[in-house]
Amino acid sequence: MQNFNVECAVIGAGPAGLTAAIALASAGVETALAARCTPADDYRTSALLHGSIRALVALGVWERCRSHAAPLRSIRIIDDTGRLLRAPEIEFLASDIGFEAFGHNIENRFLLDALRARARELTSLTWIEHDAETIEIEDDDVSVRLTGGSLVTCRLAVGADGRRSLCRAAAGVETRRREYTQTALTLNFRHSRPHQDRSTEFHTEHGPFTLVPLPGERSSLVFVVDAGAAPALAALSAAQMSQEIERRSHSILGKIEVEPGRGIFPLAVETARQFGARRVVLVGEAAHVVPPIGAQGLNLGLRDAATAGELVASAYRKGEDIGAGALTEHYDRIRRADIASRTLAVDVLNRSLLSDFLPLQALRGLGLFLMKRFPSLRQAAMRGGIMPMALLPRLMRA
C-alpha cells in the first residue's frame, strides 16, 4: 500500500484514458494512471480519422501500430432499404480533398498495445495497476482510493472510466440517455476479393451494414439490426454467418470466411450534462456514448483527451491550479459543440433509416443526391466529417 501525490490522475486505461495520460506526461505534468492492465483481447476495430492519427503520431504511438492498420481511401454508401424512395449510390474519395486517406482502420488490441508501450516509457507517468474504488472531491484536491489500498491525491482527475464512471458520479454530473431498438453485431472476416481500401456502407431499414478494410484481404463488420433479431443472428455458426454476410453484402468482396470473436452491443446514446466540473474532466465514454455509426465514438474520445492534455499543460506551465473551476468550465465549453453536433448527426442518420415517414426519406435522399451532383458540397461534407478545424485541439493539427 502506497500513497501518491501528483498533479493529475487519469482514471481508466482505455484508448481515451491512455491518450490523455500520455499527452499530460509528455508535457511534463506529473501524472498517475489508475487502472488494471487487462489482456488486450478486444477484436473490435476502430476507424481512426485524420486528426486522431496526427495526435497519435505526435505522441509517439502511431509508428508502433501502423503496420496493423488499413487506410480508408474511399467511402461508398449504398441505399439497400428496398423502399420506394431510395437515395442514389455515392462514393467519397479522400483524394478529392487532398488527403491520401480519411484515416485508418485498426483492431483495438493493436492500438491498445501501442498506447500501453508508450505510456510505460514516460518518466512523468506512474501507472498504478489497480482500479479506483472511491473518489472524494475537496475544495483543493481529489483523493482516489484504489482497490489495492493505495491513495492517489491530485489537483485534477481525468475521468476515463467508462459508462458507469465513478469520476462522473463523484462530481455530481448526471447524464441524458436514450436507448434504441437496435443492436450492433461486430466481427472480422476474410474475403476472396480485394477491398481496395474502400469502406462500403449499406443503409438498410434496420440500420447500417458497414464493411471496413483491414490489412490484406480482411475487413471488419459493424452490423446494426433490430434488437429482436440479434440473438438468432449472433447464434449462427461460422459457416452460416459467412453466408449471411456474403448475401447481405451482395458478394462485393467475394467469398466470406468469418474469424473467431464476435461482439454484440445494444445501441444507446448517453451524454453527460457537463464535461467538466468540481476538479474533474470527463473523456471518452464517461462523457458520451454514441452508436458505432460514422466512426465518431473513439474519435470524439481522442479529441476529449487531446483537449484535456492541451488545457492542463498550458495551465501547468503558467503555474496555475490545473483543477480550478476556470479550467474545467473552459473544457466543458470547448467540448460541448463538438460532442453535441456529432451525436446529433449520428442520431439523425440512424433515425432517417428507421423511419417510414416518406418526407424524411425524401430529405435524406435529396441530401445524398445534392452531394453527388455538386462536388463542392461533397468536399465540404468530407472536410467537416474528418477535420472540424474550429474544434480540433492543436495536437490534432500538428
C-alpha positions as CSV (number, residue, x, y, z in Angstrom):
1,M,0.0,0.0,0.0
2,Q,1.4,3.3,-1.1
3,N,0.3,7.0,-1.3
4,F,0.9,9.1,-4.4
5,N,0.7,12.8,-4.6
6,V,0.6,14.0,-8.3
7,E,-0.7,16.9,-10.3
8,C,-3.2,14.9,-12.3
9,A,-4.7,11.4,-12.1
10,V,-6.3,9.6,-15.1
11,I,-8.9,7.0,-14.0
12,G,-9.2,4.3,-16.7
13,A,-6.9,2.9,-19.3
14,G,-8.9,2.5,-22.4
15,P,-7.7,4.3,-25.6
16,A,-9.0,7.7,-24.5
17,G,-7.6,7.4,-20.9
18,L,-4.2,6.2,-22.2
19,T,-4.1,9.0,-24.7
20,A,-4.9,11.6,-22.1
21,A,-2.2,10.2,-19.7
22,I,0.4,10.2,-22.5
23,A,-0.4,13.7,-23.6
24,L,-0.2,15.0,-20.0
25,A,3.0,13.2,-19.1
26,S,4.6,14.2,-22.5
27,A,4.1,17.8,-21.5
28,G,5.9,17.2,-18.2
29,V,2.7,17.1,-16.0
30,E,3.3,14.6,-13.1
31,T,0.5,12.1,-13.8
32,A,-0.8,8.9,-12.3
33,L,-2.8,6.4,-14.4
34,A,-5.0,4.3,-12.2
35,A,-6.4,1.1,-13.9
36,R,-5.8,-2.6,-14.1
37,C,-3.9,-3.7,-17.3
38,T,-6.3,-6.3,-18.7
39,P,-5.4,-8.5,-21.7
40,A,-5.8,-6.7,-25.0
41,D,-8.1,-9.3,-26.5
42,D,-10.6,-6.9,-28.0
43,Y,-11.1,-7.9,-31.6
44,R,-13.3,-4.9,-32.4
45,T,-11.8,-2.3,-34.7
46,S,-11.8,1.5,-34.7
47,A,-11.7,3.7,-37.8
48,L,-9.2,6.5,-36.7
49,L,-9.8,9.7,-38.6
50,H,-7.1,12.0,-39.8
51,G,-6.9,14.2,-36.7
52,S,-6.7,11.2,-34.4
53,I,-3.8,9.8,-36.5
54,R,-2.0,13.1,-36.2
55,A,-2.3,13.1,-32.4
56,L,-1.0,9.5,-32.2
57,V,2.0,10.4,-34.4
58,A,2.8,13.5,-32.3
59,L,2.6,11.4,-29.1
60,G,4.9,8.7,-30.4
61,V,2.3,6.0,-30.7
62,W,1.4,5.6,-34.3
63,E,4.6,4.1,-35.6
64,R,4.2,1.2,-33.2
65,C,0.9,0.0,-34.7
66,R,0.5,1.5,-38.2
67,S,1.5,-1.8,-39.8
68,H,-1.7,-3.3,-38.4
69,A,-3.9,-0.6,-39.9
70,A,-5.5,-0.3,-43.3
71,P,-6.0,3.1,-45.0
72,L,-9.6,4.3,-45.7
73,R,-9.2,5.9,-49.2
74,S,-12.8,6.0,-50.1
75,I,-16.3,5.6,-48.5
76,R,-19.1,4.2,-50.6
77,I,-22.8,4.5,-49.4
78,I,-25.4,2.3,-50.9
79,D,-29.2,2.5,-50.2
80,D,-30.3,-1.1,-49.5
81,T,-33.6,-0.3,-47.8
82,G,-35.7,-1.6,-50.7
83,R,-38.1,1.3,-50.1
84,L,-40.0,3.3,-52.7
85,L,-37.8,6.4,-52.1
86,R,-34.2,5.4,-52.3
87,A,-31.1,7.6,-52.1
88,P,-28.5,7.4,-55.0
89,E,-25.3,5.5,-54.5
90,I,-22.4,7.8,-53.7
91,E,-18.7,7.5,-53.1
92,F,-16.5,9.9,-51.2
93,L,-12.8,9.9,-52.2
94,A,-10.1,11.2,-49.8
95,S,-8.1,12.4,-52.9
96,D,-10.8,14.9,-53.7
97,I,-9.9,16.9,-50.7
98,G,-6.1,16.4,-51.0
99,F,-5.8,13.5,-48.5
100,E,-4.2,10.2,-49.1
101,A,-6.8,8.6,-46.8
102,F,-9.6,9.7,-44.5
103,G,-8.0,7.7,-41.7
104,H,-7.1,4.1,-40.9
105,N,-9.0,1.1,-39.5
106,I,-7.2,-0.9,-36.8
107,E,-8.0,-3.6,-34.4
108,N,-8.4,-2.2,-30.9
109,R,-5.9,-4.7,-29.4
110,F,-3.0,-3.4,-31.5
111,L,-3.9,0.2,-30.7
112,L,-4.0,-0.6,-27.0
113,D,-0.7,-2.4,-27.2
114,A,1.0,0.6,-28.8
115,L,-0.6,3.1,-26.3
116,R,0.5,0.9,-23.3
117,A,4.0,0.6,-24.5
118,R,4.4,4.3,-25.0
119,A,2.8,5.0,-21.6
120,R,5.4,2.8,-19.8
121,E,8.2,4.8,-21.3
122,L,7.3,8.2,-19.8
123,T,9.1,9.2,-16.6
124,S,6.3,11.7,-15.7
125,L,3.7,8.9,-15.8
126,T,3.2,6.4,-12.9
127,W,0.9,3.5,-13.8
128,I,-0.8,2.1,-10.7
129,E,-2.4,-1.2,-11.8
130,H,-5.5,-1.0,-9.5
131,D,-8.9,0.3,-10.3
132,A,-10.5,3.3,-8.4
133,E,-12.7,2.2,-5.5
134,T,-13.8,5.6,-4.1
135,I,-13.3,9.2,-5.2
136,E,-13.6,12.1,-2.8
137,I,-13.5,15.7,-4.1
138,E,-12.4,18.5,-1.7
139,D,-12.0,22.3,-2.4
140,D,-8.3,21.9,-3.2
141,D,-7.7,18.4,-4.3
142,V,-9.2,15.0,-5.3
143,S,-8.5,11.8,-3.3
144,V,-8.7,8.5,-5.2
145,R,-8.7,5.3,-3.1
146,L,-7.7,2.2,-5.2
147,T,-8.7,-1.4,-4.8
148,G,-5.2,-2.3,-3.6
149,G,-5.5,0.2,-0.7
150,S,-3.2,2.9,-2.2
151,L,-4.3,6.5,-2.2
152,V,-3.8,9.0,-5.0
153,T,-4.1,12.7,-4.3
154,C,-4.2,15.1,-7.2
155,R,-5.4,18.5,-8.3
156,L,-7.4,17.2,-11.2
157,A,-9.0,13.9,-12.1
158,V,-9.5,12.9,-15.7
159,G,-12.5,10.5,-15.7
160,A,-11.8,7.9,-18.5
161,D,-13.6,5.2,-16.6
162,G,-16.4,4.4,-19.0
163,R,-20.2,4.4,-18.9
164,R,-20.5,3.8,-15.2
165,S,-17.9,6.4,-14.3
166,L,-17.0,6.9,-10.6
167,C,-15.5,10.2,-11.5
168,R,-18.7,11.5,-13.1
169,A,-20.7,10.3,-10.0
170,A,-18.3,11.9,-7.6
171,A,-18.5,15.2,-9.4
172,G,-22.3,15.0,-9.2
173,V,-22.8,15.0,-13.0
174,E,-25.9,13.4,-14.4
175,T,-26.5,12.1,-17.9
176,R,-29.1,12.1,-20.6
177,R,-29.8,8.6,-22.0
178,R,-31.9,7.3,-24.8
179,E,-32.0,3.6,-25.9
180,Y,-32.6,2.4,-29.5
181,T,-34.5,-0.7,-30.5
182,Q,-31.3,-1.8,-32.3
183,T,-28.3,-4.0,-31.6
184,A,-24.8,-3.9,-33.2
185,L,-23.0,-7.1,-34.1
186,T,-19.3,-6.7,-34.7
187,L,-16.8,-9.2,-36.2
188,N,-13.8,-9.5,-38.6
189,F,-13.6,-11.7,-41.6
190,R,-11.5,-12.7,-44.6
191,H,-12.7,-12.4,-48.2
192,S,-11.6,-13.5,-51.7
193,R,-11.7,-10.2,-53.5
194,P,-9.6,-7.1,-52.6
195,H,-11.4,-4.3,-50.7
196,Q,-9.2,-1.6,-52.5
197,D,-9.1,0.4,-49.2
198,R,-12.8,1.2,-49.6
199,S,-15.3,1.2,-46.8
200,T,-18.8,0.2,-48.0
201,E,-21.9,1.1,-46.0
202,F,-25.2,-0.5,-46.9
203,H,-28.1,1.5,-45.5
204,T,-30.8,-0.9,-44.5
205,E,-34.2,-0.3,-42.9
206,H,-32.8,-1.5,-39.6
207,G,-29.5,0.5,-39.7
208,P,-26.1,0.5,-41.4
209,F,-24.3,-2.7,-42.5
210,T,-20.7,-1.4,-42.8
211,L,-17.7,-3.2,-44.2
212,V,-14.4,-1.5,-43.3
213,P,-11.0,-2.6,-44.6
214,L,-8.2,-4.2,-42.6
215,P,-4.7,-5.1,-43.8
216,G,-4.6,-7.7,-46.5
217,E,-7.9,-9.3,-47.7
218,R,-9.6,-8.8,-44.4
219,S,-12.3,-6.5,-43.3
220,S,-14.3,-5.7,-40.2
221,L,-18.1,-5.5,-40.0
222,V,-20.5,-3.4,-38.0
223,F,-23.9,-4.9,-38.5
224,V,-26.8,-2.9,-37.0
225,V,-30.0,-4.9,-36.7
226,D,-33.4,-4.9,-34.9
227,A,-32.8,-5.9,-31.3
228,G,-35.3,-8.7,-31.6
229,A,-33.4,-10.3,-34.4
230,A,-29.9,-10.0,-32.8
231,P,-29.9,-13.2,-30.6
232,A,-30.7,-15.5,-33.6
233,L,-28.2,-13.8,-35.7
234,A,-25.4,-13.9,-33.1
235,A,-26.1,-17.7,-32.7
236,L,-25.3,-18.5,-36.3
237,S,-22.4,-20.9,-36.9
238,A,-19.3,-19.5,-38.6
239,A,-20.3,-21.1,-41.9
240,Q,-23.9,-19.7,-41.6
241,M,-22.6,-16.2,-40.6
242,S,-20.2,-16.2,-43.6
243,Q,-23.0,-17.0,-45.9
244,E,-25.3,-14.3,-44.3
245,I,-22.6,-11.6,-44.7
246,E,-21.9,-12.6,-48.3
247,R,-25.6,-12.4,-49.1
248,R,-26.1,-9.0,-47.4
249,S,-23.0,-7.6,-49.0
250,H,-24.2,-8.7,-52.4
251,S,-20.9,-10.6,-52.8
252,I,-18.9,-7.4,-53.5
253,L,-16.0,-8.9,-51.5
254,G,-16.4,-12.4,-52.9
255,K,-16.3,-15.5,-50.6
256,I,-16.5,-14.7,-46.9
257,E,-14.9,-16.5,-44.0
258,V,-15.6,-15.1,-40.6
259,E,-12.9,-15.1,-37.9
260,P,-13.3,-16.1,-34.3
261,G,-14.5,-13.4,-31.9
262,R,-17.9,-11.6,-32.1
263,G,-19.3,-8.6,-30.1
264,I,-22.9,-7.7,-29.6
265,F,-23.9,-4.3,-28.2
266,P,-27.4,-2.8,-27.6
267,L,-27.4,0.7,-29.1
268,A,-27.9,3.8,-27.0
269,V,-27.0,7.5,-26.8
270,E,-25.8,8.8,-23.4
271,T,-24.3,12.2,-22.8
272,A,-23.1,13.9,-19.6
273,R,-24.8,17.1,-18.8
274,Q,-21.4,18.6,-18.0
275,F,-18.0,17.5,-19.3
276,G,-16.0,19.3,-16.6
277,A,-17.0,20.1,-13.0
278,R,-15.5,20.1,-9.5
279,R,-11.9,19.2,-10.3
280,V,-13.0,16.5,-12.8
281,V,-13.0,16.4,-16.6
282,L,-14.6,13.6,-18.5
283,V,-13.3,11.9,-21.6
284,G,-14.4,9.0,-23.8
285,E,-17.5,7.0,-22.7
286,A,-17.5,8.7,-19.3
287,A,-18.6,11.8,-21.2
288,H,-20.6,10.4,-24.2
289,V,-21.8,7.2,-25.7
290,V,-22.8,7.1,-29.3
291,P,-23.8,4.2,-31.6
292,P,-20.9,2.7,-33.7
293,I,-22.1,4.7,-36.8
294,G,-19.9,7.0,-38.8
295,A,-16.7,6.4,-36.8
296,Q,-17.5,9.0,-34.2
297,G,-17.2,7.4,-30.8
298,L,-13.5,6.8,-30.3
299,N,-12.5,9.8,-32.4
300,L,-14.6,12.0,-30.1
301,G,-12.9,10.4,-27.1
302,L,-9.4,11.1,-28.5
303,R,-10.4,14.7,-29.1
304,D,-11.5,14.9,-25.5
305,A,-8.1,13.5,-24.4
306,A,-6.1,15.8,-26.6
307,T,-8.1,18.9,-25.5
308,A,-7.7,18.0,-21.8
309,G,-4.0,17.5,-22.3
310,E,-3.7,20.9,-24.1
311,L,-5.6,22.9,-21.5
312,V,-3.9,21.2,-18.5
313,A,-0.4,21.6,-19.9
314,S,-1.0,25.3,-20.6
315,A,-2.3,25.9,-17.1
316,Y,0.6,23.9,-15.6
317,R,3.3,25.9,-17.5
318,K,1.7,29.1,-16.2
319,G,1.8,27.9,-12.6
320,E,-2.0,27.8,-12.3
321,D,-4.2,25.4,-10.4
322,I,-4.9,22.8,-13.1
323,G,-8.1,21.7,-11.3
324,A,-9.6,25.1,-10.8
325,G,-13.1,25.9,-12.0
326,A,-11.9,28.1,-14.7
327,L,-10.2,25.1,-16.4
328,T,-13.0,22.6,-16.0
329,E,-15.5,25.1,-17.2
330,H,-13.3,26.0,-20.2
331,Y,-13.0,22.3,-21.1
332,D,-16.8,21.9,-20.9
333,R,-17.4,24.8,-23.2
334,I,-14.8,23.7,-25.8
335,R,-16.1,20.1,-26.0
336,R,-19.8,20.8,-25.9
337,A,-20.3,21.9,-29.5
338,D,-18.2,19.0,-31.0
339,I,-19.9,16.3,-28.9
340,A,-23.4,17.7,-29.5
341,S,-23.0,18.1,-33.2
342,R,-21.6,14.6,-33.7
343,T,-24.1,13.0,-31.5
344,L,-27.0,14.8,-33.4
345,A,-25.6,13.8,-36.8
346,V,-25.4,10.1,-35.8
347,D,-28.9,10.2,-34.3
348,V,-30.4,11.9,-37.4
349,L,-28.8,9.4,-39.8
350,N,-29.9,6.4,-37.7
351,R,-33.5,7.7,-37.3
352,S,-33.7,8.5,-41.1
353,L,-33.0,4.8,-41.8
354,L,-35.5,3.5,-39.3
355,S,-38.3,5.9,-40.2
356,D,-41.2,5.0,-42.6
357,F,-42.1,8.7,-42.8
358,L,-41.8,9.5,-46.6
359,P,-40.8,13.2,-46.3
360,L,-37.9,12.2,-44.1
361,Q,-36.8,9.5,-46.5
362,A,-37.0,12.0,-49.3
363,L,-34.9,14.6,-47.4
364,R,-32.2,12.0,-46.8
365,G,-32.2,11.0,-50.5
366,L,-32.1,14.7,-51.6
367,G,-29.1,15.3,-49.3
368,L,-27.1,12.5,-50.8
369,F,-28.3,13.4,-54.4
370,L,-27.0,17.0,-53.9
371,M,-23.7,15.8,-52.6
372,K,-23.3,13.5,-55.5
373,R,-24.3,16.2,-58.0
374,F,-22.2,19.1,-56.6
375,P,-18.5,18.3,-55.9
376,S,-18.0,21.4,-53.7
377,L,-20.8,20.3,-51.4
378,R,-19.4,16.8,-51.2
379,Q,-15.9,18.1,-50.5
380,A,-17.3,20.4,-47.7
381,A,-19.0,17.4,-46.1
382,M,-15.9,15.4,-46.2
383,R,-13.7,18.1,-44.7
384,G,-16.2,18.7,-41.9
385,G,-16.5,15.0,-41.3
386,I,-12.8,14.2,-40.7
387,M,-11.3,17.5,-39.7
388,P,-13.6,20.0,-37.9
389,M,-10.8,22.6,-37.7
390,A,-12.6,25.0,-35.4
391,L,-12.9,22.2,-32.8
392,L,-9.6,20.4,-33.2
393,P,-7.0,20.7,-30.4
394,R,-3.6,21.8,-31.6
395,L,-2.3,18.3,-31.1
396,M,-4.5,17.1,-33.9
397,R,-3.5,20.0,-36.2
398,A,0.3,19.5,-35.8
